[in-house]
Amino acid sequence: MNLVPQVATAEISDADLDSISGGQAGAGAAANAGLGVAAEAGGLGVHAEVGNIGVTAGLGASVSPEGLSAAGGLAVTQY
């Protein structure tokens, strides 16, 4: 007796897969643009994507009895 669970599979077209995974870089890549911003007390973050390039930047600061602390970061990713 086979007790291994069975998983149903299905074929998916390249066009459907591109729409799910974010598409391909190249012609029309600017149409796949996105921007996200997050802000809270002491912090700010921004993420932007155009085509196959993503840029993330963040700033943070805090104050304690020991003094002021600040940090920043920048990351560029090619998908």
N, CA, C and O atoms as CSV, one atom per row, in Angstrom:
chain,resi,resn,atom,element,x,y,z
A,1,MET,N,N,0.836,-1.168,0.000
A,1,MET,CA,C,0.000,0.000,0.000
A,1,MET,C,C,0.894,1.249,0.000
A,1,MET,O,O,1.847,1.340,0.773
A,2,ASN,N,N,0.574,2.200,-0.869
A,2,ASN,CA,C,1.352,3.431,-1.007
A,2,ASN,C,C,0.706,4.540,-0.167
A,2,ASN,O,O,-0.414,4.963,-0.455
A,3,LEU,N,N,1.415,5.013,0.880
A,3,LEU,CA,C,0.878,6.042,1.764
A,3,LEU,C,C,1.446,7.434,1.470
A,3,LEU,O,O,1.180,8.379,2.212
A,4,VAL,N,N,2.229,7.564,0.389
A,4,VAL,CA,C,2.820,8.854,0.028
A,4,VAL,C,C,1.728,9.761,-0.535
A,4,VAL,O,O,1.015,9.364,-1.457
A,5,PRO,N,N,1.589,10.971,0.004
A,5,PRO,CA,C,0.563,11.890,-0.527
A,5,PRO,C,C,0.821,12.204,-2.000
A,5,PRO,O,O,1.970,12.344,-2.419
A,6,GLN,N,N,-0.220,12.311,-2.756
A,6,GLN,CA,C,-0.132,12.632,-4.171
A,6,GLN,C,C,-0.358,14.125,-4.358
A,6,GLN,O,O,-1.214,14.720,-3.703
A,7,VAL,N,N,0.411,14.722,-5.253
A,7,VAL,CA,C,0.295,16.153,-5.545
A,7,VAL,C,C,-0.096,16.313,-7.003
A,7,VAL,O,O,0.569,15.787,-7.895
A,8,ALA,N,N,-1.161,17.029,-7.237
A,8,ALA,CA,C,-1.600,17.281,-8.608
A,8,ALA,C,C,-0.701,18.336,-9.241
A,8,ALA,O,O,-0.351,19.325,-8.597
A,9,THR,N,N,-0.335,18.132,-10.477
A,9,THR,CA,C,0.484,19.099,-11.206
A,9,THR,C,C,-0.260,19.556,-12.451
A,9,THR,O,O,-1.154,18.869,-12.945
A,10,ALA,N,N,0.125,20.730,-12.952
A,10,ALA,CA,C,-0.497,21.262,-14.161
A,10,ALA,C,C,0.547,22.033,-14.946
A,10,ALA,O,O,1.494,22.572,-14.372
A,11,GLU,N,N,0.373,22.085,-16.245
A,11,GLU,CA,C,1.252,22.870,-17.105
A,11,GLU,C,C,0.853,24.334,-17.004
A,11,GLU,O,O,-0.327,24.648,-16.849
A,12,ILE,N,N,1.835,25.236,-17.091
A,12,ILE,CA,C,1.566,26.674,-17.096
A,12,ILE,C,C,2.370,27.286,-18.244
A,12,ILE,O,O,3.534,26.948,-18.454
A,13,SER,N,N,1.739,28.175,-18.965
A,13,SER,CA,C,2.401,28.776,-20.122
A,13,SER,C,C,3.459,29.779,-19.671
A,13,SER,O,O,3.419,30.275,-18.546
A,14,ASP,N,N,4.404,30.070,-20.563
A,14,ASP,CA,C,5.434,31.066,-20.259
A,14,ASP,C,C,4.823,32.437,-19.980
A,14,ASP,O,O,5.283,33.147,-19.086
A,15,ALA,N,N,3.800,32.814,-20.730
A,15,ALA,CA,C,3.162,34.120,-20.532
A,15,ALA,C,C,2.516,34.205,-19.154
A,15,ALA,O,O,2.622,35.227,-18.475
A,16,ASP,N,N,1.847,33.130,-18.741
A,16,ASP,CA,C,1.243,33.126,-17.401
A,16,ASP,C,C,2.308,33.172,-16.322
A,16,ASP,O,O,2.149,33.869,-15.320
A,17,LEU,N,N,3.390,32.436,-16.517
A,17,LEU,CA,C,4.472,32.425,-15.539
A,17,LEU,C,C,5.124,33.804,-15.427
A,17,LEU,O,O,5.450,34.243,-14.324
A,18,ASP,N,N,5.315,34.487,-16.547
A,18,ASP,CA,C,5.901,35.834,-16.518
A,18,ASP,C,C,5.025,36.798,-15.730
A,18,ASP,O,O,5.541,37.645,-15.001
A,19,SER,N,N,3.711,36.681,-15.867
A,19,SER,CA,C,2.825,37.598,-15.142
A,19,SER,C,C,2.845,37.315,-13.647
A,19,SER,O,O,2.622,38.227,-12.850
A,20,ILE,N,N,3.104,36.081,-13.251
A,20,ILE,CA,C,3.159,35.728,-11.833
A,20,ILE,C,C,4.499,36.129,-11.230
A,20,ILE,O,O,4.545,36.679,-10.130
A,21,SER,N,N,5.598,35.856,-11.948
A,21,SER,CA,C,6.933,36.050,-11.384
A,21,SER,C,C,7.483,37.460,-11.581
A,21,SER,O,O,8.590,37.748,-11.126
A,22,GLY,N,N,6.762,38.321,-12.226
A,22,GLY,CA,C,7.222,39.690,-12.408
A,22,GLY,C,C,7.699,39.978,-13.816
A,22,GLY,O,O,8.112,41.099,-14.113
A,23,GLY,N,N,7.648,38.992,-14.681
A,23,GLY,CA,C,8.016,39.227,-16.076
A,23,GLY,C,C,9.499,39.170,-16.325
A,23,GLY,O,O,10.275,38.740,-15.471
A,24,GLN,N,N,9.885,39.607,-17.503
A,24,GLN,CA,C,11.279,39.574,-17.914
A,24,GLN,C,C,11.798,40.991,-18.088
A,24,GLN,O,O,11.035,41.915,-18.369
A,25,ALA,N,N,13.097,41.150,-17.917
A,25,ALA,CA,C,13.726,42.450,-18.157
A,25,ALA,C,C,13.836,42.675,-19.656
A,25,ALA,O,O,13.757,41.737,-20.448
A,26,GLY,N,N,14.018,43.920,-20.026
A,26,GLY,CA,C,14.178,44.228,-21.442
A,26,GLY,C,C,13.060,45.155,-21.893
A,26,GLY,O,O,12.674,46.077,-21.173
A,27,ALA,N,N,12.553,44.908,-23.070
A,27,ALA,CA,C,11.518,45.762,-23.634
A,27,ALA,C,C,10.305,45.780,-22.712
A,27,ALA,O,O,9.820,44.735,-22.278
A,28,GLY,N,N,9.839,46.956,-22.430
A,28,GLY,CA,C,8.668,47.094,-21.571
A,28,GLY,C,C,8.966,46.980,-20.092
A,28,GLY,O,O,8.040,46.920,-19.283
A,29,ALA,N,N,10.224,46.948,-19.723
A,29,ALA,CA,C,10.573,46.775,-18.311
A,29,ALA,C,C,10.102,47.950,-17.466
A,29,ALA,O,O,9.784,47.765,-16.292
A,30,ALA,N,N,10.049,49.145,-18.026
A,30,ALA,CA,C,9.625,50.316,-17.253
A,30,ALA,C,C,8.169,50.193,-16.818
A,30,ALA,O,O,7.758,50.828,-15.847
A,31,ALA,N,N,7.386,49.380,-17.529
A,31,ALA,CA,C,5.991,49.184,-17.144
A,31,ALA,C,C,5.886,48.408,-15.840
A,31,ALA,O,O,4.849,48.470,-15.180
A,32,ASN,N,N,6.923,47.683,-15.449
A,32,ASN,CA,C,6.928,46.907,-14.211
A,32,ASN,C,C,7.601,47.699,-13.091
A,32,ASN,O,O,8.506,47.188,-12.431
A,33,ALA,N,N,7.170,48.934,-12.874
A,33,ALA,CA,C,7.794,49.783,-11.859
A,33,ALA,C,C,6.986,49.720,-10.572
A,33,ALA,O,O,5.767,49.552,-10.597
A,34,GLY,N,N,7.678,49.856,-9.451
A,34,GLY,CA,C,7.000,49.846,-8.168
A,34,GLY,C,C,7.754,50.678,-7.151
A,34,GLY,O,O,8.965,50.866,-7.272
A,35,LEU,N,N,7.039,51.183,-6.137
A,35,LEU,CA,C,7.644,52.017,-5.101
A,35,LEU,C,C,6.968,51.692,-3.778
A,35,LEU,O,O,5.745,51.582,-3.699
A,36,GLY,N,N,7.786,51.541,-2.737
A,36,GLY,CA,C,7.248,51.310,-1.400
A,36,GLY,C,C,7.961,52.195,-0.396
A,36,GLY,O,O,9.172,52.399,-0.491
A,37,VAL,N,N,7.214,52.724,0.569
A,37,VAL,CA,C,7.776,53.603,1.592
A,37,VAL,C,C,7.254,53.138,2.947
A,37,VAL,O,O,6.066,52.858,3.106
A,38,ALA,N,N,8.162,53.058,3.922
A,38,ALA,CA,C,7.771,52.716,5.293
A,38,ALA,C,C,8.357,53.762,6.235
A,38,ALA,O,O,9.531,54.115,6.128
A,39,ALA,N,N,7.538,54.251,7.152
A,39,ALA,CA,C,8.013,55.264,8.104
A,39,ALA,C,C,7.460,54.942,9.481
A,39,ALA,O,O,6.309,54.530,9.625
A,40,GLU,N,N,8.287,55.135,10.477
A,40,GLU,CA,C,7.861,54.993,11.866
A,40,GLU,C,C,8.755,55.882,12.717
A,40,GLU,O,O,9.682,56.505,12.201
A,41,ALA,N,N,8.489,55.944,13.989
A,41,ALA,CA,C,9.279,56.799,14.877
A,41,ALA,C,C,10.747,56.387,14.828
A,41,ALA,O,O,11.105,55.272,15.207
A,42,GLY,N,N,11.572,57.285,14.366
A,42,GLY,CA,C,13.008,57.025,14.312
A,42,GLY,C,C,13.495,56.280,13.095
A,42,GLY,O,O,14.681,55.961,13.020
A,43,GLY,N,N,12.621,55.981,12.120
A,43,GLY,CA,C,13.077,55.230,10.959
A,43,GLY,C,C,12.315,55.564,9.696
A,43,GLY,O,O,11.146,55.947,9.741
A,44,LEU,N,N,12.987,55.414,8.572
A,44,LEU,CA,C,12.390,55.650,7.263
A,44,LEU,C,C,13.028,54.692,6.277
A,44,LEU,O,O,14.251,54.565,6.235
A,45,GLY,N,N,12.206,54.017,5.482
A,45,GLY,CA,C,12.718,53.106,4.470
A,45,GLY,C,C,12.012,53.301,3.150
A,45,GLY,O,O,10.817,53.594,3.114
A,46,VAL,N,N,12.749,53.139,2.064
A,46,VAL,CA,C,12.202,53.296,0.719
A,46,VAL,C,C,12.719,52.148,-0.131
A,46,VAL,O,O,13.899,51.801,-0.069
A,47,HIS,N,N,11.827,51.556,-0.931
A,47,HIS,CA,C,12.220,50.518,-1.878
A,47,HIS,C,C,11.578,50.842,-3.218
A,47,HIS,O,O,10.376,51.097,-3.289
A,48,ALA,N,N,12.378,50.831,-4.282
A,48,ALA,CA,C,11.865,51.101,-5.619
A,48,ALA,C,C,12.381,50.042,-6.572
A,48,ALA,O,O,13.517,49.583,-6.457
A,49,GLU,N,N,11.531,49.659,-7.517
A,49,GLU,CA,C,11.910,48.700,-8.553
A,49,GLU,C,C,11.511,49.239,-9.911
A,49,GLU,O,O,10.420,49.782,-10.086
A,50,VAL,N,N,12.412,49.080,-10.873
A,50,VAL,CA,C,12.123,49.367,-12.269
A,50,VAL,C,C,12.766,48.262,-13.077
A,50,VAL,O,O,13.985,48.092,-13.068
A,51,GLY,N,N,11.930,47.510,-13.780
A,51,GLY,CA,C,12.463,46.394,-14.559
A,51,GLY,C,C,13.106,45.369,-13.652
A,51,GLY,O,O,12.459,44.851,-12.742
A,52,ASN,N,N,14.366,45.073,-13.888
A,52,ASN,CA,C,15.054,44.059,-13.094
A,52,ASN,C,C,16.009,44.658,-12.064
A,52,ASN,O,O,16.898,43.963,-11.573
A,53,ILE,N,N,15.836,45.948,-11.727
A,53,ILE,CA,C,16.694,46.627,-10.751
A,53,ILE,C,C,15.843,47.044,-9.544
A,53,ILE,O,O,14.776,47.637,-9.698
A,54,GLY,N,N,16.332,46.725,-8.353
A,54,GLY,CA,C,15.676,47.150,-7.127
A,54,GLY,C,C,16.638,47.967,-6.284
A,54,GLY,O,O,17.808,47.609,-6.156
A,55,VAL,N,N,16.160,49.054,-5.713
A,55,VAL,CA,C,16.980,49.913,-4.856
A,55,VAL,C,C,16.253,50.060,-3.524
A,55,VAL,O,O,15.079,50.428,-3.483
A,56,THR,N,N,16.960,49.769,-2.442
A,56,THR,CA,C,16.404,49.894,-1.094
A,56,THR,C,C,17.300,50.812,-0.277
A,56,THR,O,O,18.521,50.649,-0.269
A,57,ALA,N,N,16.700,51.773,0.408
A,57,ALA,CA,C,17.458,52.696,1.255
A,57,ALA,C,C,16.728,52.849,2.578
A,57,ALA,O,O,15.500,52.790,2.638
A,58,GLY,N,N,17.499,53.046,3.634
A,58,GLY,CA,C,16.883,53.217,4.937
A,58,GLY,C,C,17.717,54.110,5.835
A,58,GLY,O,O,18.943,54.149,5.732
A,59,LEU,N,N,17.036,54.826,6.716
A,59,LEU,CA,C,17.679,55.681,7.715
A,59,LEU,C,C,17.023,55.393,9.056
A,59,LEU,O,O,15.818,55.152,9.134
A,60,GLY,N,N,17.815,55.420,10.088
A,60,GLY,CA,C,17.269,55.212,11.421
A,60,GLY,C,C,18.047,56.016,12.435
A,60,GLY,O,O,19.240,56.268,12.264
A,61,ALA,N,N,17.367,56.418,13.493
A,61,ALA,CA,C,18.027,57.178,14.556
A,61,ALA,C,C,17.343,56.869,15.876
A,61,ALA,O,O,16.145,56.590,15.923
A,62,SER,N,N,18.124,56.923,16.949
A,62,SER,CA,C,17.558,56.746,18.281
A,62,SER,C,C,18.338,57.593,19.271
A,62,SER,O,O,19.512,57.902,19.065
A,63,VAL,N,N,17.662,57.960,20.346
A,63,VAL,CA,C,18.269,58.762,21.400
A,63,VAL,C,C,18.152,57.973,22.701
A,63,VAL,O,O,17.088,57.450,23.033
A,64,SER,N,N,19.254,57.898,23.425
A,64,SER,CA,C,19.272,57.222,24.718
A,64,SER,C,C,20.075,58.070,25.696
A,64,SER,O,O,20.677,59.065,25.294
A,65,PRO,N,N,20.096,57.698,26.962
A,65,PRO,CA,C,20.912,58.456,27.913
A,65,PRO,C,C,22.391,58.501,27.541
A,65,PRO,O,O,23.111,59.413,27.947
A,66,GLU,N,N,22.843,57.506,26.760
A,66,GLU,CA,C,24.247,57.478,26.341
A,66,GLU,C,C,24.531,58.406,25.162
A,66,GLU,O,O,25.690,58.727,24.897
A,67,GLY,N,N,23.494,58.839,24.453
A,67,GLY,CA,C,23.709,59.735,23.326
A,67,GLY,C,C,22.813,59.421,22.148
A,67,GLY,O,O,21.784,58.762,22.294
A,68,LEU,N,N,23.208,59.893,20.987
A,68,LEU,CA,C,22.456,59.740,19.747
A,68,LEU,C,C,23.092,58.646,18.898
A,68,LEU,O,O,24.315,58.564,18.788
A,69,SER,N,N,22.259,57.816,18.306
A,69,SER,CA,C,22.735,56.781,17.395
A,69,SER,C,C,21.989,56.926,16.074
A,69,SER,O,O,20.767,57.073,16.059
A,70,ALA,N,N,22.720,56.885,14.975
A,70,ALA,CA,C,22.099,57.002,13.657
A,70,ALA,C,C,22.753,56.000,12.713
A,70,ALA,O,O,23.945,55.713,12.821
A,71,ALA,N,N,21.955,55.474,11.788
A,71,ALA,CA,C,22.470,54.507,10.815
A,71,ALA,C,C,21.733,54.692,9.496
A,71,ALA,O,O,20.589,55.146,9.464
A,72,GLY,N,N,22.393,54.341,8.435
A,72,GLY,CA,C,21.790,54.398,7.115
A,72,GLY,C,C,22.276,53.241,6.279
A,72,GLY,O,O,23.344,52.682,6.533
A,73,GLY,N,N,21.490,52.880,5.277
A,73,GLY,CA,C,21.878,51.781,4.407
A,73,GLY,C,C,21.341,51.969,3.011
A,73,GLY,O,O,20.315,52.622,2.815
A,74,LEU,N,N,22.024,51.403,2.046
A,74,LEU,CA,C,21.626,51.452,0.650
A,74,LEU,C,C,21.991,50.137,0.000
A,74,LEU,O,O,23.118,49.661,0.140
A,75,ALA,N,N,21.045,49.549,-0.709
A,75,ALA,CA,C,21.294,48.293,-1.418
A,75,ALA,C,C,20.707,48.383,-2.819
A,75,ALA,O,O,19.590,48.867,-3.004
A,76,VAL,N,N,21.460,47.919,-3.796
A,76,VAL,CA,C,21.008,47.856,-5.194
A,76,VAL,C,C,21.057,46.391,-5.607
A,76,VAL,O,O,22.082,45.729,-5.444
A,77,THR,N,N,19.955,45.889,-6.139
A,77,THR,CA,C,19.858,44.481,-6.510
A,77,THR,C,C,19.427,44.364,-7.959
A,77,THR,O,O,18.511,45.057,-8.401
A,78,GLN,N,N,20.090,43.483,-8.698
A,78,GLN,CA,C,19.645,43.152,-10.051
A,78,GLN,C,C,19.045,41.772,-10.003
A,78,GLN,O,O,19.705,40.810,-9.611
A,79,TYR,N,N,17.774,41.672,-10.406
A,79,TYR,CA,C,17.055,40.397,-10.372
A,79,TYR,C,C,17.328,39.595,-11.604
A,79,TYR,O,O,16.806,38.490,-11.750
